Amino acid sequence: MSLFEKRQAIRHLLDEQMIVDGLATFFAFHYDESKTTIVTMPEATVSADGYVAFSRTGMDLFRPFVTMRLPMHNHELAAQLVYSAIPEGTAVIMNIPTHHFPLIQAFFDIQTEERLKLYVLSEERPEPIINVLVTEDKHPNGYPRFLIRANDDPSRPVGAAAGLNWLGPKFAEIAVNTNPSYRRRGWGKSVVSSMVQYVLRNGREPIYAVSDQNSASIQLAESVGFVDSGVQQYLLQATLRPNPLG
């Protein structure tokens, strides 16, 4: 089957209008075809029960970024899909819904795990934060980013920057980084607010994904008008162990 046919076969497994599927739909349906591989279960079918998608991103040169939807009604079929898609001993970076986690624990040795909370804008859309220090340029991933440099000097380090992890038809995920030397100046809030306005102008809904342990980032998100959607996911670094079902 072609990649197009596989994408059609898994469309019923994902809802592009739902935040819980936002990242998965981007990588399954909209990511660069030349950097995408999808394995379906069953193969060569017009309506798959599950899939595993591999995306070659700039996140890691050696480990693919993996998203998936497993047939949770049948653990043996889920194992068959995982082990037909991924060679034993392969190291991956993986984003999964929380209900997949027990099965993933059975199949993978997990080196790092982050439980991510997904934040969305409140219904009362925030007023933009105007900061003349904010400038716009382009991130290496091709998306725009908004940043503030120390003393507004191009030769100085970036104090704070907000960019996009991915941009889909419905949602866009915002990422922010603040240099520790320039914290507590409101720069993180300023660049995130600028990115929020960019996303809204372009007809998308911004998502802010943050570890449930990162209280400072959660506070920043809430300060610019984000609220907890109640949706959580896992971001894992893991290696596939030998098949427990033989």
Salt bridges, closest charged atoms under 4 A:
GLU16 OE2 - ARG11 NH1 3.50
GLU16 OE1 - HIS30 NE2 2.76
ASP21 OD1 - ARG69 NH2 2.87
GLU33 OE2 - ARG7 NH1 3.97
ASP60 OD2 - ARG63 NH2 2.82
ASP109 OD1 - ARG241 NH2 2.55
ASP137 OD1 - ARG145 NE 2.78
GLU205 OE2 - LYS170 NZ 2.84
ASP228 OD2 - LYS117 NZ 3.52
